[in-house]
Amino acid sequence: MEYALEEQVYQIDKSAYSDIFMMLDDEETKDLFFLYLQSQGWYVLPNSRKGDTMSFEYLAVNPSNGEKALSQVKTGKVALNRDAYVRYPHKIFLFQSNERYTGSGAGNVVCVSREELLKFLNKSLTWLPKAFQRKVELVNQ
């Protein structure tokens, strides 16, 4: 006896998933930001979370001048308060996928825009892992 397999087609609700940052999970967003910082000339030390930097994702170093930076990435509705980072002696890179920032910050706090990271994503799509490529395809269908 033969059984025919039925093909199932799933439709994505475009109103709910029209934004790539809604499709990327927390880790994928952090990975994308990690790669973005490296494209900007920063060497990221992924295993750099220590007791004094636990509230950060990782430490980055600019090899041309030795400058150090810390980074924080949040997704969803979690806001980042720029003022919470002004006391640090290093540059602080922040990314919030919905640009939910509060406070005024200081010169050491750099908020990377969604637009900037989206440009990087689209420019790098050919070499990024398939998971990124597939999610971009789903959003663009």
Helices and strands as residue ranges (DSSP letters): H 20-23, H 26-39, E 43-45, G 51-53, E 58-61, E 68-74, E 80-81, G 82-85, E 91-96, E 101-102, E 109-111, H 114-124, H 130-140
